[in-house]
Amino acid sequence: MIQVTNAEGDGVTQVRIGGELDADSAPVVDKRLLSLIEDGSNRIAIDLSDLAYIASAGIRTLISAARMARIGSGDIVLCGLRDQVATVLAQSGLSQVIRTTETVDEAVAALSA
Amino acid sequence: MTSVHLTFEAKPGNLGAIRAAAADFCLEFGTDEPIIQAVALALDEAATNIIVHGYAGATGAVELDLAIDGQDLVAQLLDRAPLHDPTADPEPDLALPLEDRPVGGLGVHLIRLNVDTLSHAARPGGGNILTIRKRILTDAPED
């Protein structure tokens, strides 16, 4: 499930992705993130504190979003990662490539800098 | 050998049920949470490949066989999709910068990282058998 929780506050959009992000749920999330970025909201703090599980389809969604955002000089920052999600992100080789923070405030600050 | 055999319609909406079946099986044996997560991920990725690439939209079934052999989980995924050996796919280059990474290969990579052994065989009568083995039980500590 994906919700925009704060559209464009301080130029940073806050999004929450919850539930489980697998090949079934990833397409909808993918579409939503990409349309936000295409509409110009390309600095996105993604709150994953309600995300219990991620699979490679979800990882690919995050990679696509990061790529698209960076093309327009924006970025995504992930926050609130739970154990399973942090593990899979690391196993996918993304720990040094996509920024993560503990809290949403830290993610917004990272994107506002 | 304790085992279960389950059949799922090959659609993405059943991935949650496949993960749950794997987790429930492991829980019966008191498996630790990180190991349950590893098993669920590996079977999800394997089933996803069968559903998305194997059947590629055609109707079909994914059969899941779960068994305990000593301290190991032995899981098999069986399908009637075209013959394809995912273990022969090249490993993705994770050192590439984000912009240059190819899209594919991550699923099998994640399976390999989360299981002990992975092997593929042609299924008699057509299709594939993917066999995964992972140690899920630890020796009980001496009191």
gemmi code that builds the backbone of each chain (N, CA, C; Angstrom):
import gemmi

chains = {
    "A": [
        ("MET", (0.852, -1.191, 0.000), (0.000, 0.000, 0.000), (0.885, 1.237, 0.000)),
        ("ILE", (0.519, 2.255, -0.760), (1.340, 3.463, -0.837), (0.456, 4.684, -0.612)),
        ("GLN", (0.934, 5.579, 0.268), (0.197, 6.825, 0.520), (1.164, 7.994, 0.451)),
        ("VAL", (0.718, 9.088, -0.120), (1.474, 10.334, -0.019), (0.997, 10.996, 1.263)),
        ("THR", (1.895, 11.133, 2.236), (1.466, 11.635, 3.544), (1.671, 13.140, 3.676)),
        ("ASN", (2.549, 13.700, 2.855), (2.752, 15.143, 2.934), (3.223, 15.604, 1.569)),
        ("ALA", (2.310, 16.124, 0.794), (2.702, 16.528, -0.549), (3.529, 17.800, -0.484)),
        ("GLU", (4.792, 17.689, -0.926), (5.618, 18.878, -1.154), (5.759, 19.855, 0.001)),
        ("GLY", (5.910, 19.355, 1.227), (6.233, 20.262, 2.329), (7.722, 20.566, 2.258)),
        ("ASP", (8.132, 21.811, 2.262), (9.543, 22.202, 2.129), (10.178, 21.626, 0.862)),
        ("GLY", (9.389, 21.421, -0.172), (9.960, 20.893, -1.414), (10.231, 19.401, -1.374)),
        ("VAL", (9.930, 18.771, -0.228), (10.152, 17.329, -0.121), (8.792, 16.647, 0.025)),
        ("THR", (8.566, 15.638, -0.762), (7.320, 14.878, -0.684), (7.531, 13.696, 0.247)),
        ("GLN", (6.595, 13.473, 1.154), (6.695, 12.306, 2.034), (5.699, 11.249, 1.586)),
        ("VAL", (6.204, 10.044, 1.478), (5.390, 8.919, 1.023), (5.552, 7.798, 2.039)),
        ("ARG", (4.488, 7.066, 2.278), (4.606, 5.887, 3.145), (4.255, 4.661, 2.316)),
        ("ILE", (5.126, 3.645, 2.397), (4.830, 2.360, 1.743), (4.706, 1.320, 2.841)),
        ("GLY", (3.558, 0.660, 2.910), (3.349, -0.314, 3.979), (2.927, -1.673, 3.459)),
        ("GLY", (2.840, -2.618, 4.370), (2.397, -3.965, 4.013), (3.566, -4.799, 3.534)),
        ("GLU", (3.431, -5.420, 2.361), (4.479, -6.271, 1.801), (4.681, -5.865, 0.348)),
        ("LEU", (5.922, -5.655, -0.051), (6.210, -5.164, -1.402), (6.844, -6.294, -2.210)),
        ("ASP", (5.993, -7.015, -2.936), (6.459, -8.151, -3.729), (6.012, -7.972, -5.175)),
        ("ALA", (6.131, -9.012, -5.986), (5.793, -8.887, -7.402), (4.307, -8.590, -7.606)),
        ("ASP", (3.490, -8.873, -6.597), (2.061, -8.586, -6.718), (1.767, -7.116, -6.461)),
        ("SER", (2.379, -6.561, -5.413), (2.045, -5.195, -5.010), (2.967, -4.149, -5.624)),
        ("ALA", (4.139, -4.559, -6.109), (5.103, -3.583, -6.623), (4.602, -2.745, -7.809)),
        ("PRO", (3.878, -3.324, -8.776), (3.467, -2.510, -9.932), (2.686, -1.244, -9.574)),
        ("VAL", (1.784, -1.339, -8.626), (0.992, -0.163, -8.239), (1.884, 0.895, -7.584)),
        ("VAL", (2.783, 0.439, -6.721), (3.688, 1.358, -6.035), (4.629, 2.016, -7.037)),
        ("ASP", (5.108, 1.218, -7.968), (6.008, 1.679, -9.025), (5.359, 2.832, -9.800)),
        ("LYS", (4.124, 2.574, -10.223), (3.388, 3.548, -11.026), (3.196, 4.853, -10.249)),
        ("ARG", (2.851, 4.726, -8.982), (2.589, 5.912, -8.152), (3.856, 6.736, -7.961)),
        ("LEU", (4.948, 6.072, -7.637), (6.217, 6.778, -7.425), (6.668, 7.457, -8.708)),
        ("LEU", (6.602, 6.732, -9.817), (7.067, 7.309, -11.080), (6.180, 8.484, -11.502)),
        ("SER", (4.901, 8.414, -11.249), (4.057, 9.543, -11.658), (4.308, 10.762, -10.765)),
        ("LEU", (4.599, 10.532, -9.488), (4.969, 11.655, -8.613), (6.210, 12.355, -9.154)),
        ("ILE", (7.201, 11.544, -9.512), (8.471, 12.089, -9.990), (8.269, 12.807, -11.319)),
        ("GLU", (7.493, 12.199, -12.207), (7.224, 12.827, -13.509), (6.491, 14.153, -13.341)),
        ("ASP", (5.674, 14.261, -12.296), (4.952, 15.503, -12.043), (5.816, 16.546, -11.369)),
        ("GLY", (7.080, 16.206, -11.128), (7.999, 17.195, -10.580), (8.309, 17.020, -9.105)),
        ("SER", (7.634, 16.060, -8.429), (7.946, 15.812, -7.014), (9.075, 14.804, -6.962)),
        ("ASN", (10.300, 15.300, -7.169), (11.384, 14.333, -7.300), (12.319, 14.292, -6.111)),
        ("ARG", (11.919, 14.908, -4.984), (12.641, 14.703, -3.727), (11.644, 14.048, -2.779)),
        ("ILE", (11.873, 12.755, -2.573), (10.862, 11.964, -1.871), (11.466, 11.238, -0.669)),
        ("ALA", (10.884, 11.484, 0.510), (11.242, 10.740, 1.718), (10.258, 9.583, 1.816)),
        ("ILE", (10.773, 8.355, 1.756), (9.898, 7.185, 1.736), (9.948, 6.495, 3.092)),
        ("ASP", (8.839, 6.587, 3.814), (8.740, 6.002, 5.144), (8.376, 4.525, 5.010)),
        ("LEU", (9.283, 3.662, 5.438), (9.072, 2.216, 5.312), (8.796, 1.554, 6.670)),
        ("SER", (8.433, 2.366, 7.660), (8.270, 1.796, 9.003), (7.088, 0.822, 9.093)),
        ("ASP", (6.164, 0.902, 8.140), (5.058, -0.065, 8.111), (5.275, -1.162, 7.077)),
        ("LEU", (6.461, -1.201, 6.492), (6.727, -2.220, 5.466), (7.366, -3.441, 6.134)),
        ("ALA", (6.611, -4.527, 6.165), (7.070, -5.726, 6.870), (7.968, -6.604, 6.011)),
        ("TYR", (7.871, -6.443, 4.678), (8.552, -7.389, 3.788), (8.820, -6.753, 2.433)),
        ("ILE", (9.987, -7.026, 1.884), (10.287, -6.596, 0.521), (10.948, -7.735, -0.238)),
        ("ALA", (10.601, -7.881, -1.514), (11.243, -8.862, -2.394), (11.914, -8.103, -3.542)),
        ("SER", (12.548, -8.830, -4.469), (13.324, -8.158, -5.522), (12.466, -7.211, -6.354)),
        ("ALA", (11.191, -7.527, -6.541), (10.314, -6.629, -7.297), (10.229, -5.271, -6.616)),
        ("GLY", (10.170, -5.274, -5.307), (10.131, -4.035, -4.537), (11.450, -3.293, -4.612)),
        ("ILE", (12.531, -4.040, -4.561), (13.863, -3.435, -4.689), (13.976, -2.748, -6.051)),
        ("ARG", (13.505, -3.411, -7.091), (13.560, -2.822, -8.437), (12.721, -1.553, -8.511)),
        ("THR", (11.600, -1.538, -7.823), (10.770, -0.336, -7.772), (11.549, 0.810, -7.156)),
        ("LEU", (12.265, 0.543, -6.072), (13.044, 1.585, -5.413), (14.198, 2.045, -6.299)),
        ("ILE", (14.833, 1.113, -6.989), (15.920, 1.466, -7.907), (15.390, 2.380, -9.022)),
        ("SER", (14.249, 1.996, -9.610), (13.646, 2.826, -10.675), (13.342, 4.221, -10.183)),
        ("ALA", (12.771, 4.311, -8.986), (12.404, 5.613, -8.440), (13.654, 6.451, -8.201)),
        ("ALA", (14.688, 5.831, -7.659), (15.933, 6.566, -7.388), (16.545, 7.080, -8.696)),
        ("ARG", (16.581, 6.200, -9.694), (17.147, 6.590, -11.001), (16.402, 7.779, -11.595)),
        ("MET", (15.068, 7.646, -11.636), (14.229, 8.707, -12.225), (14.411, 10.016, -11.478)),
        ("ALA", (14.392, 9.944, -10.143), (14.505, 11.151, -9.337), (15.847, 11.830, -9.592)),
        ("ARG", (16.907, 11.017, -9.703), (18.249, 11.582, -9.862), (18.456, 12.217, -11.224)),
        ("ILE", (17.745, 11.717, -12.229), (17.843, 12.319, -13.564), (17.458, 13.794, -13.495)),
        ("GLY", (16.456, 14.111, -12.669), (16.009, 15.498, -12.514), (16.667, 16.193, -11.343)),
        ("SER", (17.830, 15.692, -10.905), (18.569, 16.238, -9.768), (17.827, 16.136, -8.442)),
        ("GLY", (16.897, 15.221, -8.368), (16.233, 14.934, -7.101), (16.826, 13.665, -6.505)),
        ("ASP", (16.104, 13.063, -5.547), (16.576, 11.802, -4.961), (15.466, 11.221, -4.099)),
        ("ILE", (15.669, 9.980, -3.696), (14.787, 9.400, -2.690), (15.647, 9.039, -1.478)),
        ("VAL", (15.070, 9.138, -0.282), (15.731, 8.653, 0.927), (14.727, 7.754, 1.630)),
        ("LEU", (15.192, 6.585, 2.041), (14.330, 5.615, 2.710), (14.512, 5.766, 4.218)),
        ("CYS", (13.419, 5.642, 4.976), (13.568, 5.719, 6.422), (12.714, 4.678, 7.126)),
        ("GLY", (13.097, 4.386, 8.362), (12.324, 3.471, 9.198), (12.404, 2.029, 8.765)),
        ("LEU", (13.529, 1.629, 8.157), (13.617, 0.263, 7.627), (13.556, -0.776, 8.744)),
        ("ARG", (12.686, -1.773, 8.572), (12.638, -2.891, 9.507), (13.686, -3.930, 9.089)),
        ("ASP", (13.926, -4.878, 9.990), (15.043, -5.823, 9.783), (15.040, -6.495, 8.417)),
        ("GLN", (13.893, -7.064, 8.034), (13.845, -7.816, 6.770), (14.186, -6.899, 5.601)),
        ("VAL", (13.651, -5.690, 5.628), (13.858, -4.758, 4.519), (15.317, -4.313, 4.460)),
        ("ALA", (15.895, -4.006, 5.610), (17.304, -3.596, 5.648), (18.204, -4.720, 5.144)),
        ("THR", (17.872, -5.941, 5.532), (18.664, -7.095, 5.097), (18.608, -7.257, 3.581)),
        ("VAL", (17.408, -7.201, 3.018), (17.283, -7.409, 1.578), (17.929, -6.253, 0.800)),
        ("LEU", (17.817, -5.043, 1.315), (18.468, -3.895, 0.679), (19.981, -4.122, 0.622)),
        ("ALA", (20.537, -4.593, 1.729), (21.973, -4.875, 1.784), (22.347, -6.025, 0.847)),
        ("GLN", (21.553, -7.079, 0.860), (21.835, -8.231, -0.010), (21.741, -7.847, -1.486)),
        ("SER", (20.971, -6.816, -1.784), (20.829, -6.358, -3.168), (21.933, -5.374, -3.549)),
        ("GLY", (22.849, -5.107, -2.614), (23.978, -4.228, -2.902), (23.608, -2.758, -2.909)),
        ("LEU", (22.525, -2.392, -2.223), (22.049, -1.011, -2.314), (22.347, -0.157, -1.095)),
        ("SER", (22.946, -0.757, -0.082), (23.142, -0.006, 1.164), (23.977, 1.255, 0.968)),
        ("GLN", (24.919, 1.210, 0.021), (25.768, 2.396, -0.190), (25.224, 3.268, -1.318)),
        ("VAL", (24.146, 2.831, -1.936), (23.703, 3.469, -3.180), (22.419, 4.277, -2.998)),
        ("ILE", (21.564, 3.830, -2.111), (20.339, 4.562, -1.790), (20.429, 4.927, -0.315)),
        ("ARG", (20.262, 6.217, -0.010), (20.411, 6.674, 1.374), (19.255, 6.195, 2.238)),
        ("THR", (19.606, 5.858, 3.486), (18.577, 5.473, 4.451), (18.791, 6.246, 5.741)),
        ("THR", (17.713, 6.530, 6.436), (17.796, 7.172, 7.746), (16.848, 6.445, 8.690)),
        ("GLU", (16.968, 6.759, 9.980), (16.051, 6.151, 10.948), (14.662, 6.785, 10.857)),
        ("THR", (14.646, 8.127, 10.904), (13.359, 8.809, 11.028), (13.001, 9.570, 9.757)),
        ("VAL", (11.720, 9.883, 9.649), (11.231, 10.688, 8.523), (11.869, 12.072, 8.556)),
        ("ASP", (11.986, 12.655, 9.758), (12.573, 13.995, 9.865), (13.998, 14.025, 9.305)),
        ("GLU", (14.764, 12.960, 9.608), (16.133, 12.886, 9.092), (16.125, 12.748, 7.570)),
        ("ALA", (15.176, 11.994, 7.049), (15.085, 11.806, 5.591), (14.730, 13.119, 4.915)),
        ("VAL", (13.778, 13.851, 5.483), (13.386, 15.159, 4.920), (14.567, 16.111, 4.972)),
        ("ALA", (15.275, 16.121, 6.099), (16.446, 16.998, 6.247), (17.503, 16.660, 5.211)),
        ("ALA", (17.728, 15.351, 4.987), (18.733, 14.924, 4.005), (18.377, 15.411, 2.610)),
        ("LEU", (17.106, 15.466, 2.318), (16.657, 15.879, 0.981), (16.557, 17.394, 0.846)),
        ("SER", (16.515, 18.085, 1.967), (16.390, 19.537, 1.942), (17.750, 20.211, 1.838)),
        ("ALA", (18.797, 19.439, 2.145), (20.149, 20.027, 2.195), (20.606, 20.498, 0.811)),
    ],
    "B": [
        ("MET", (10.469, -38.587, 7.526), (10.581, -37.200, 7.037), (9.211, -36.555, 7.040)),
        ("THR", (9.093, -35.427, 7.747), (7.830, -34.682, 7.761), (7.758, -33.869, 6.485)),
        ("SER", (6.606, -33.857, 5.834), (6.529, -33.031, 4.631), (5.107, -32.584, 4.354)),
        ("VAL", (5.026, -31.493, 3.588), (3.727, -31.037, 3.070), (3.870, -30.801, 1.572)),
        ("HIS", (2.775, -30.976, 0.879), (2.771, -30.713, -0.568), (1.568, -29.834, -0.863)),
        ("LEU", (1.830, -28.654, -1.419), (0.770, -27.681, -1.676), (0.787, -27.264, -3.137)),
        ("THR", (-0.380, -26.948, -3.659), (-0.473, -26.479, -5.040), (-1.105, -25.101, -5.056)),
        ("PHE", (-0.497, -24.180, -5.790), (-0.996, -22.818, -5.899), (-1.206, -22.483, -7.365)),
        ("GLU", (-2.276, -21.755, -7.647), (-2.450, -21.219, -8.988), (-1.316, -20.214, -9.209)),
        ("ALA", (-0.729, -20.262, -10.403), (0.448, -19.429, -10.683), (0.041, -17.996, -10.966)),
        ("LYS", (-0.250, -17.237, -9.915), (-0.512, -15.813, -10.087), (0.127, -15.039, -8.939)),
        ("PRO", (0.526, -13.783, -9.219), (1.250, -13.006, -8.196), (0.472, -12.865, -6.896)),
        ("GLY", (-0.839, -12.853, -6.977), (-1.660, -12.743, -5.771), (-1.473, -13.891, -4.798)),
        ("ASN", (-0.874, -14.986, -5.252), (-0.645, -16.133, -4.363), (0.730, -16.138, -3.701)),
        ("LEU", (1.544, -15.134, -4.012), (2.888, -15.099, -3.415), (2.822, -14.991, -1.898)),
        ("GLY", (1.884, -14.211, -1.397), (1.733, -14.076, 0.056), (1.401, -15.417, 0.700)),
        ("ALA", (0.544, -16.186, 0.048), (0.159, -17.499, 0.571), (1.338, -18.475, 0.540)),
        ("ILE", (2.158, -18.374, -0.499), (3.348, -19.233, -0.585), (4.315, -18.896, 0.546)),
        ("ARG", (4.528, -17.593, 0.779), (5.418, -17.188, 1.880), (4.863, -17.677, 3.220)),
        ("ALA", (3.559, -17.512, 3.404), (2.922, -17.919, 4.665), (3.046, -19.423, 4.884)),
        ("ALA", (2.874, -20.207, 3.832), (2.987, -21.665, 3.953), (4.405, -22.053, 4.373)),
        ("ALA", (5.390, -21.386, 3.785), (6.792, -21.664, 4.126), (7.072, -21.269, 5.574)),
        ("ALA", (6.588, -20.085, 5.966), (6.811, -19.607, 7.337), (6.136, -20.525, 8.347)),
        ("ASP", (4.902, -20.935, 8.057), (4.170, -21.822, 8.969), (4.905, -23.146, 9.148)),
        ("PHE", (5.424, -23.681, 8.058), (6.140, -24.959, 8.114), (7.369, -24.829, 9.012)),
        ("CYS", (8.117, -23.745, 8.822), (9.331, -23.540, 9.620), (8.995, -23.308, 11.093)),
        ("LEU", (7.903, -22.586, 11.340), (7.493, -22.281, 12.713), (7.195, -23.546, 13.504)),
        ("GLU", (6.659, -24.562, 12.813), (6.369, -25.844, 13.460), (7.607, -26.405, 14.150)),
        ("PHE", (8.792, -26.040, 13.624), (10.032, -26.599, 14.140), (10.784, -25.597, 14.999)),
        ("GLY", (10.133, -24.490, 15.339), (10.747, -23.502, 16.215), (11.889, -22.740, 15.575)),
        ("THR", (11.827, -22.578, 14.279), (12.897, -21.879, 13.557), (12.961, -20.412, 13.964)),
        ("ASP", (14.181, -19.867, 14.048), (14.366, -18.451, 14.369), (13.835, -17.546, 13.262)),
        ("GLU", (13.385, -16.366, 13.660), (12.781, -15.402, 12.732), (13.647, -15.050, 11.523)),
        ("PRO", (14.937, -14.731, 11.689), (15.743, -14.393, 10.502), (15.813, -15.535, 9.494)),
        ("ILE", (15.801, -16.766, 9.990), (15.844, -17.914, 9.083), (14.500, -18.061, 8.367)),
        ("ILE", (13.419, -17.843, 9.095), (12.093, -17.883, 8.461), (12.025, -16.829, 7.356)),
        ("GLN", (12.559, -15.639, 7.622), (12.548, -14.573, 6.620), (13.364, -14.970, 5.394)),
        ("ALA", (14.487, -15.619, 5.636), (15.334, -16.047, 4.517), (14.612, -17.085, 3.656)),
        ("VAL", (13.958, -18.021, 4.305), (13.220, -19.071, 3.582), (12.068, -18.456, 2.790)),
        ("ALA", (11.312, -17.576, 3.438), (10.158, -16.949, 2.771), (10.617, -16.169, 1.539)),
        ("LEU", (11.706, -15.430, 1.686), (12.219, -14.657, 0.552), (12.661, -15.569, -0.588)),
        ("ALA", (13.429, -16.593, -0.262), (13.941, -17.494, -1.297), (12.801, -18.146, -2.070)),
        ("LEU", (11.793, -18.624, -1.364), (10.681, -19.298, -2.041), (9.823, -18.297, -2.810)),
        ("ASP", (9.681, -17.100, -2.268), (8.973, -16.035, -2.992), (9.678, -15.757, -4.313)),
        ("GLU", (10.984, -15.549, -4.259), (11.731, -15.230, -5.490), (11.639, -16.370, -6.494)),
        ("ALA", (11.738, -17.593, -6.022), (11.662, -18.744, -6.931), (10.276, -18.829, -7.555)),
        ("ALA", (9.246, -18.663, -6.737), (7.869, -18.739, -7.237), (7.579, -17.574, -8.178)),
        ("THR", (8.097, -16.405, -7.856), (7.905, -15.241, -8.713), (8.486, -15.498, -10.101)),
        ("ASN", (9.669, -16.080, -10.150), (10.279, -16.381, -11.453), (9.421, -17.346, -12.253)),
        ("ILE", (8.862, -18.339, -11.591), (8.002, -19.311, -12.279), (6.760, -18.612, -12.822)),
        ("ILE", (6.146, -17.773, -11.980), (4.885, -17.126, -12.350), (5.112, -16.080, -13.442)),
        ("VAL", (6.117, -15.230, -13.237), (6.323, -14.084, -14.129), (7.054, -14.480, -15.419)),
        ("HIS", (8.094, -15.300, -15.285), (8.899, -15.670, -16.453), (8.535, -17.037, -17.016)),
        ("GLY", (8.294, -17.983, -16.177), (7.995, -19.347, -16.622), (6.670, -19.405, -17.363)),
        ("TYR", (5.619, -19.104, -16.618), (4.292, -19.166, -17.249), (3.989, -17.904, -18.048)),
        ("ALA", (4.602, -16.784, -17.639), (4.493, -15.503, -18.356), (3.050, -15.192, -18.766)),
        ("GLY", (2.142, -15.269, -17.839), (0.760, -14.893, -18.125), (-0.142, -16.065, -18.437)),
        ("ALA", (0.455, -17.196, -18.829), (-0.374, -18.375, -19.093), (-0.852, -18.953, -17.756)),
        ("THR", (-1.968, -19.690, -17.800), (-2.411, -20.305, -16.540), (-1.520, -21.507, -16.237)),
        ("GLY", (-1.399, -21.797, -14.970), (-0.576, -22.928, -14.577), (-0.563, -23.035, -13.076)),
        ("ALA", (0.185, -23.997, -12.588), (0.263, -24.215, -11.146), (1.712, -24.207, -10.686)),
        ("VAL", (1.891, -23.743, -9.472), (3.184, -23.868, -8.803), (2.968, -24.844, -7.652)),
        ("GLU", (3.716, -25.926, -7.664), (3.617, -26.889, -6.565), (4.778, -26.677, -5.614)),
        ("LEU", (4.463, -26.696, -4.335), (5.470, -26.477, -3.306), (5.534, -27.697, -2.411)),
        ("ASP", (6.714, -28.249, -2.341), (6.919, -29.410, -1.484), (7.899, -29.010, -0.395)),
        ("LEU", (7.488, -29.147, 0.852), (8.352, -28.765, 1.967), (8.604, -29.987, 2.826)),
        ("ALA", (9.866, -30.234, 3.133), (10.195, -31.402, 3.951), (11.359, -31.063, 4.872)),
        ("ILE", (11.432, -31.786, 5.974), (12.573, -31.667, 6.888), (13.420, -32.911, 6.725)),
        ("ASP", (14.708, -32.703, 6.534), (15.639, -33.815, 6.427), (16.739, -33.546, 7.446)),
        ("GLY", (16.628, -34.165, 8.606), (17.584, -33.871, 9.684), (17.374, -32.458, 10.173)),
        ("GLN", (18.380, -31.601, 10.028), (18.245, -30.212, 10.447), (17.944, -29.280, 9.277)),
        ("ASP", (17.750, -29.864, 8.126), (17.584, -29.062, 6.920), (16.154, -29.031, 6.428)),
        ("LEU", (15.790, -27.844, 5.913), (14.572, -27.742, 5.116), (14.941, -28.140, 3.695)),
        ("VAL", (14.162, -29.005, 3.084), (14.316, -29.293, 1.666), (13.014, -28.839, 1.016)),
        ("ALA", (13.117, -27.810, 0.185), (11.931, -27.262, -0.483), (12.071, -27.495, -1.973)),
        ("GLN", (10.991, -27.931, -2.583), (10.993, -28.071, -4.029), (9.847, -27.269, -4.612)),
        ("LEU", (10.140, -26.564, -5.711), (9.084, -25.904, -6.463), (8.993, -26.610, -7.802)),
        ("LEU", (7.793, -27.028, -8.143), (7.578, -27.768, -9.380), (6.594, -27.002, -10.250)),
        ("ASP", (6.890, -26.969, -11.544), (5.978, -26.298, -12.473), (5.903, -27.077, -13.769)),
        ("ARG", (4.984, -26.623, -14.635), (4.861, -27.191, -15.982), (5.136, -26.097, -17.007)),
        ("ALA", (5.990, -25.164, -16.667), (6.366, -24.075, -17.566), (7.500, -24.557, -18.473)),
        ("PRO", (7.846, -23.762, -19.504), (8.959, -24.163, -20.376), (10.243, -24.383, -19.568)),
        ("LEU", (11.039, -25.312, -20.045), (12.268, -25.653, -19.349), (13.180, -24.442, -19.231)),
        ("HIS", (13.573, -24.124, -18.020), (14.512, -23.020, -17.811), (15.273, -23.269, -16.525)),
        ("ASP", (16.592, -23.195, -16.608), (17.442, -23.414, -15.451), (17.899, -22.066, -14.904)),
        ("PRO", (17.288, -21.561, -13.847), (17.665, -20.246, -13.327), (19.065, -20.236, -12.715)),
        ("THR", (19.572, -21.418, -12.351), (20.906, -21.463, -11.751), (21.986, -21.179, -12.786)),
        ("ALA", (21.607, -21.235, -14.064), (22.573, -20.947, -15.123), (22.583, -19.470, -15.494)),
        ("ASP", (21.651, -18.688, -14.926), (21.631, -17.259, -15.227), (22.872, -16.591, -14.630)),
        ("PRO", (23.433, -15.584, -15.320), (24.614, -14.918, -14.780), (24.260, -14.102, -13.542)),
        ("GLU", (25.205, -13.990, -12.622), (25.022, -13.169, -11.425), (24.988, -11.690, -11.823)),
        ("PRO", (24.125, -10.920, -11.215), (24.111, -9.492, -11.544), (25.365, -8.817, -10.988)),
        ("ASP", (25.837, -7.789, -11.656), (27.008, -7.054, -11.173), (26.525, -5.949, -10.241)),
        ("LEU", (26.614, -6.213, -8.939), (26.093, -5.260, -7.970), (27.051, -4.106, -7.718)),
        ("ALA", (28.237, -4.173, -8.342), (29.185, -3.077, -8.155), (28.904, -1.931, -9.126)),
        ("LEU", (28.061, -2.195, -10.112), (27.757, -1.144, -11.079), (26.981, -0.024, -10.396)),
        ("PRO", (27.229, 1.226, -10.817), (26.416, 2.316, -10.269), (24.956, 2.125, -10.665)),
        ("LEU", (24.077, 2.744, -9.904), (22.642, 2.548, -10.056), (22.180, 2.664, -11.505)),
        ("GLU", (22.688, 3.694, -12.199), (22.199, 3.965, -13.546), (22.525, 2.841, -14.522)),
        ("ASP", (23.589, 2.074, -14.210), (24.076, 1.089, -15.176), (23.636, -0.333, -14.872)),
        ("ARG", (22.931, -0.519, -13.765), (22.602, -1.900, -13.392), (21.537, -2.478, -14.309)),
        ("PRO", (21.750, -3.719, -14.742), (20.695, -4.361, -15.528), (19.511, -4.689, -14.620)),
        ("VAL", (18.371, -4.865, -15.212), (17.157, -5.060, -14.427), (17.066, -6.474, -13.853)),
        ("GLY", (17.541, -7.443, -14.589), (17.295, -8.826, -14.180), (18.350, -9.418, -13.267)),
        ("GLY", (18.101, -10.634, -12.817), (19.104, -11.401, -12.079), (19.051, -11.260, -10.578)),
        ("LEU", (18.362, -10.260, -10.089), (18.384, -10.022, -8.636), (17.664, -11.143, -7.873)),
        ("GLY", (16.593, -11.659, -8.425), (15.823, -12.705, -7.747), (16.661, -13.933, -7.433)),
        ("VAL", (17.340, -14.461, -8.442), (18.160, -15.659, -8.228), (19.325, -15.349, -7.284)),
        ("HIS", (19.879, -14.151, -7.415), (20.952, -13.726, -6.503), (20.467, -13.785, -5.059)),
        ("LEU", (19.267, -13.279, -4.807), (18.734, -13.285, -3.439), (18.457, -14.706, -2.959)),
        ("ILE", (18.010, -15.578, -3.868), (17.812, -16.976, -3.475), (19.154, -17.550, -3.008)),
        ("ARG", (20.185, -17.393, -3.824), (21.502, -17.959, -3.499), (22.023, -17.475, -2.156)),
        ("LEU", (21.805, -16.208, -1.852), (22.304, -15.650, -0.591), (21.559, -16.200, 0.621)),
        ("ASN", (20.362, -16.691, 0.408), (19.511, -17.055, 1.537), (19.314, -18.553, 1.742)),
        ("VAL", (19.937, -19.360, 0.883), (19.802, -20.813, 1.026), (21.199, -21.440, 1.033)),
        ("ASP", (21.272, -22.718, 1.349), (22.567, -23.412, 1.341), (22.878, -23.968, -0.044)),
        ("THR", (21.905, -24.655, -0.630), (22.118, -25.146, -1.994), (20.865, -24.929, -2.830)),
        ("LEU", (21.084, -24.790, -4.121), (20.018, -24.538, -5.097), (20.336, -25.393, -6.309)),
        ("SER", (19.364, -26.194, -6.759), (19.624, -26.978, -7.966), (18.357, -27.091, -8.797)),
        ("HIS", (18.560, -27.288, -10.089), (17.449, -27.356, -11.030), (17.483, -28.689, -11.759)),
        ("ALA", (16.307, -29.223, -12.042), (16.221, -30.414, -12.873), (14.992, -30.304, -13.755)),
        ("ALA", (15.057, -30.952, -14.917), (13.873, -31.040, -15.766), (12.870, -31.951, -15.070)),
        ("ARG", (11.601, -31.618, -15.161), (10.563, -32.421, -14.514), (10.060, -33.483, -15.493)),
        ("PRO", (9.987, -34.718, -15.095), (9.448, -35.742, -15.980), (8.056, -35.348, -16.457)),
        ("GLY", (7.819, -35.422, -17.767), (6.535, -35.021, -18.316), (6.500, -33.546, -18.702)),
        ("GLY", (7.533, -32.799, -18.426), (7.619, -31.388, -18.817), (7.633, -30.464, -17.616)),
        ("GLY", (8.406, -29.391, -17.719), (8.465, -28.418, -16.641), (9.770, -28.488, -15.873)),
        ("ASN", (9.763, -27.879, -14.695), (10.990, -27.711, -13.914), (10.794, -28.126, -12.466)),
        ("ILE", (11.892, -28.591, -11.881), (11.925, -28.814, -10.432), (13.105, -28.016, -9.884)),
        ("LEU", (12.812, -27.092, -9.002), (13.869, -26.324, -8.350), (13.956, -26.823, -6.909)),
        ("THR", (15.146, -27.228, -6.511), (15.317, -27.767, -5.156), (16.218, -26.852, -4.344)),
        ("ILE", (15.725, -26.489, -3.195), (16.436, -25.604, -2.282), (16.657, -26.351, -0.979)),
        ("ARG", (17.863, -26.212, -0.444), (18.158, -26.840, 0.830), (18.702, -25.764, 1.764)),
        ("LYS", (18.209, -25.752, 2.995), (18.720, -24.769, 3.952), (18.650, -25.356, 5.361)),
        ("ARG", (19.728, -25.207, 6.096), (19.732, -25.624, 7.501), (18.825, -24.674, 8.261)),
        ("ILE", (17.784, -25.193, 8.900), (16.896, -24.302, 9.648), (16.841, -24.640, 11.133)),
        ("LEU", (17.357, -25.795, 11.491), (17.330, -26.187, 12.895), (18.743, -26.183, 13.445)),
        ("THR", (18.867, -25.687, 14.672), (20.182, -25.723, 15.312), (20.156, -26.826, 16.356)),
        ("ASP", (21.340, -27.288, 16.750), (21.381, -28.303, 17.809), (20.891, -27.675, 19.090)),
        ("ALA", (20.116, -28.385, 19.863), (19.664, -27.873, 21.158), (20.885, -27.728, 22.061)),
        ("PRO", (20.977, -26.605, 22.823), (22.135, -26.435, 23.708), (22.096, -27.439, 24.842)),
        ("GLU", (23.246, -27.891, 25.266), (23.311, -28.809, 26.416), (22.990, -28.014, 27.669)),
        ("ASP", (22.211, -28.566, 28.545), (21.883, -27.844, 29.793), (22.998, -27.978, 30.820)),
    ],
}
model = gemmi.Model(1)
for chain_id, residues in chains.items():
    chain = gemmi.Chain(chain_id)
    for i, (resn, *xyz) in enumerate(residues, 1):
        res = gemmi.Residue()
        res.name, res.seqid = resn, gemmi.SeqId(i, " ")
        for name, pos in zip(("N", "CA", "C"), xyz):
            atom = gemmi.Atom()
            atom.name, atom.element = name, gemmi.Element(name[0])
            atom.pos, atom.b_iso = gemmi.Position(*pos), 0.0
            res.add_atom(atom)
        chain.add_residue(res)
    model.add_chain(chain)
structure = gemmi.Structure()
structure.add_model(model)
structure.setup_entities()
